[in-house]
Amino acid sequence: MLAAAAALAVTLLILASSSRARRARSPTTRTAPTADLSSLPDECPIDGERVVVIQKAERALGLYIDGGLARSYPIGLGRRPEGHKEREGDGRTPEGEYYVCTRNPRSRFHLFLGISYPSQLDAQQALIAGRITQQQHDAVVTAVRAGSQPPWDTPLGGEIGLHGGGAGTDWTLGCIALDNEAIEDLWDTLRLGDPALIEP
């Protein structure tokens, strides 16, 4: 248990460091077309490096601040939650290292914080398997390196994120669903570029 906690702490520090590097490389390109910057307060209400950790098996989302667990929320997942998302329509929630890439205050599920699926690793594996083209792969890699929203119109699917609507069951198409009060809390806390680790 202590070894697992230590490994998680190291992972969180690495993710926070990657987030800082993304922000330094590209301070303006993280804003996707759906982002509404007018909804962002000037100051984040929580100081420190913020990392979201989603544990699919436990149906839990943890908000970590500077490596320590600050808050925990119950979640619902895609209708076929086991396993990593590989294609549009498979009903799975992805697994891996991502970041918050969009903010949509007009979501039909209350509020929406987009997650940067597919990642470079997702694109590389899909290219090798012949599920996407080289051009689609390159578009994902370019977007992720810029810290912006990757293409959501490839055969891998997209529009994965955190949103409201209720955490009681696995009912989404692959997103992470929370109670409306929980997504409001995360909306006020998270910023574009904040890391999101999704574990099996």
C-alpha positions as CSV (number, residue, x, y, z in Angstrom):
1,M,0.0,0.0,0.0
2,L,2.8,2.4,0.9
3,A,4.7,1.5,-2.3
4,A,1.5,2.2,-4.4
5,A,1.1,5.6,-2.6
6,A,4.7,6.5,-3.3
7,A,4.4,5.5,-6.9
8,L,1.3,7.6,-7.3
9,A,3.0,10.6,-5.7
10,V,5.9,10.3,-8.1
11,T,3.5,10.0,-11.1
12,L,1.7,13.1,-9.9
13,L,4.9,15.1,-9.7
14,I,5.8,14.0,-13.2
15,L,2.4,14.9,-14.6
16,A,2.5,18.3,-12.9
17,S,6.0,18.9,-14.3
18,S,4.7,18.0,-17.8
19,S,1.8,20.4,-17.3
20,R,4.2,23.3,-16.5
21,A,6.3,22.4,-19.6
22,R,3.2,22.5,-21.8
23,R,2.2,25.9,-20.5
24,A,5.7,27.2,-21.0
25,R,5.8,26.0,-24.6
26,S,2.4,27.2,-25.7
27,P,0.7,29.7,-23.5
28,T,-2.0,30.5,-26.0
29,T,-2.7,27.5,-28.1
30,R,-4.4,25.4,-25.4
31,T,-7.7,27.2,-25.9
32,A,-9.9,25.0,-28.1
33,P,-12.9,26.5,-30.0
34,T,-15.3,25.4,-27.3
35,A,-13.4,27.1,-24.5
36,D,-15.1,30.1,-23.0
37,L,-12.4,32.2,-21.4
38,S,-14.9,34.6,-20.0
39,S,-16.0,31.9,-17.6
40,L,-12.5,31.6,-16.1
41,P,-11.9,33.6,-12.9
42,D,-8.6,35.6,-12.9
43,E,-7.3,33.6,-9.9
44,C,-7.7,29.9,-9.3
45,P,-9.3,29.4,-5.8
46,I,-6.8,26.7,-5.1
47,D,-3.0,27.4,-5.2
48,G,-0.6,24.7,-6.2
49,E,-0.2,22.1,-8.9
50,R,-3.6,20.4,-9.7
51,V,-3.8,16.8,-11.0
52,V,-7.0,14.8,-11.5
53,V,-6.7,11.0,-10.9
54,I,-9.6,8.8,-12.2
55,Q,-9.7,5.3,-10.8
56,K,-12.1,3.4,-13.0
57,A,-12.4,0.2,-10.9
58,E,-13.1,2.2,-7.8
59,R,-15.5,4.6,-9.6
60,A,-13.6,7.5,-8.0
61,L,-12.0,10.8,-9.0
62,G,-9.4,12.3,-6.8
63,L,-8.3,15.9,-7.0
64,Y,-4.6,16.2,-5.9
65,I,-3.0,19.5,-5.0
66,D,0.8,19.5,-4.8
67,G,0.8,15.7,-4.7
68,G,-1.7,15.3,-1.8
69,L,-5.4,14.2,-2.1
70,A,-7.5,17.3,-1.6
71,R,-11.0,16.0,-2.6
72,S,-12.6,12.8,-3.9
73,Y,-15.8,12.3,-5.9
74,P,-17.8,9.3,-7.0
75,I,-18.1,8.9,-10.8
76,G,-19.9,7.1,-13.5
77,L,-18.2,5.8,-16.7
78,G,-18.9,4.6,-20.2
79,R,-21.4,1.8,-20.6
80,R,-18.6,-0.7,-21.3
81,P,-16.0,0.7,-18.7
82,E,-13.5,-2.2,-18.7
83,G,-10.5,-1.8,-20.9
84,H,-9.0,1.1,-22.8
85,K,-10.9,3.0,-25.4
86,E,-9.8,2.1,-28.9
87,R,-12.5,3.4,-31.3
88,E,-15.5,5.6,-31.6
89,G,-18.6,4.1,-30.3
90,D,-17.0,1.3,-28.2
91,G,-18.5,2.8,-25.0
92,R,-15.2,2.7,-23.1
93,T,-13.5,5.3,-21.0
94,P,-9.9,5.7,-22.0
95,E,-6.9,5.0,-19.8
96,G,-3.6,6.9,-19.7
97,E,-2.1,10.3,-19.2
98,Y,-4.1,13.2,-20.5
99,Y,-4.8,16.9,-19.7
100,V,-7.8,19.3,-19.5
101,C,-8.0,20.6,-23.1
102,T,-11.4,22.4,-23.3
103,R,-14.1,24.1,-21.2
104,N,-17.7,24.2,-22.3
105,P,-20.1,26.0,-20.0
106,R,-23.1,25.2,-22.3
107,S,-22.9,21.4,-22.2
108,R,-26.2,19.6,-22.1
109,F,-24.6,17.7,-19.2
110,H,-24.3,20.9,-17.1
111,L,-20.6,21.7,-17.5
112,F,-17.9,19.9,-19.6
113,L,-14.1,19.8,-19.1
114,G,-12.7,18.1,-22.1
115,I,-9.8,15.6,-21.7
116,S,-7.1,15.3,-24.4
117,Y,-8.0,11.9,-25.7
118,P,-6.5,10.6,-28.0
119,S,-3.0,10.9,-26.7
120,Q,0.2,10.5,-28.7
121,L,0.4,7.0,-27.4
122,D,-3.2,6.2,-28.5
123,A,-2.4,7.6,-31.9
124,Q,0.8,5.6,-32.3
125,Q,-0.8,2.3,-31.3
126,A,-3.7,3.0,-33.6
127,L,-1.4,3.8,-36.5
128,I,0.5,0.6,-36.0
129,A,-2.8,-1.4,-35.9
130,G,-4.0,0.4,-39.0
131,R,-7.0,2.0,-37.4
132,I,-5.9,5.6,-38.4
133,T,-3.9,7.2,-41.2
134,Q,-0.5,8.8,-40.9
135,Q,-2.2,12.1,-41.4
136,Q,-4.6,11.5,-38.5
137,H,-1.7,10.4,-36.3
138,D,0.3,13.5,-37.2
139,A,-2.6,15.8,-36.4
140,V,-3.0,14.2,-32.9
141,V,0.7,14.5,-32.2
142,T,0.8,18.1,-33.3
143,A,-2.1,19.1,-31.1
144,V,-0.8,17.3,-28.1
145,R,2.6,18.8,-28.4
146,A,1.0,22.2,-28.6
147,G,-1.1,21.4,-25.5
148,S,-4.3,21.9,-27.4
149,Q,-7.4,19.7,-28.1
150,P,-6.5,16.7,-30.3
151,P,-8.8,15.9,-33.2
152,W,-12.0,14.4,-32.1
153,D,-13.2,13.3,-35.6
154,T,-10.9,10.3,-36.2
155,P,-11.9,6.6,-35.9
156,L,-10.5,6.7,-32.3
157,G,-13.4,8.9,-31.2
158,G,-13.2,11.9,-28.9
159,E,-15.2,14.4,-26.9
160,I,-14.2,12.6,-23.8
161,G,-14.3,14.6,-20.6
162,L,-15.7,15.3,-17.2
163,H,-19.3,16.4,-17.0
164,G,-22.4,16.5,-14.8
165,G,-25.5,14.5,-15.0
166,G,-25.0,12.1,-12.1
167,A,-22.5,9.6,-10.9
168,G,-24.8,6.7,-9.9
169,T,-24.3,4.4,-12.9
170,D,-22.1,3.8,-15.9
171,W,-24.3,5.5,-18.5
172,T,-22.0,7.7,-20.7
173,L,-20.5,7.0,-24.1
174,G,-17.1,7.1,-22.6
175,C,-16.9,10.2,-20.5
176,I,-16.5,10.6,-16.7
177,A,-19.8,11.6,-15.2
178,L,-20.1,13.4,-11.8
179,D,-22.9,14.9,-9.8
180,N,-23.6,18.5,-10.8
181,E,-22.2,19.9,-7.6
182,A,-18.9,18.0,-8.1
183,I,-18.4,19.2,-11.7
184,E,-19.1,22.7,-10.5
185,D,-16.4,22.3,-7.9
186,L,-13.9,21.0,-10.5
187,W,-15.0,23.7,-13.0
188,D,-14.0,26.4,-10.5
189,T,-10.7,24.6,-9.7
190,L,-9.2,23.1,-12.9
191,R,-7.6,25.0,-15.7
192,L,-6.6,24.2,-19.2
193,G,-3.5,22.1,-19.2
194,D,-4.0,20.5,-15.8
195,P,-3.0,16.8,-15.9
196,A,-5.6,14.0,-15.8
197,L,-4.5,10.5,-15.1
198,I,-7.0,7.8,-15.9
199,E,-6.2,4.4,-14.3
200,P,-7.9,1.0,-14.9
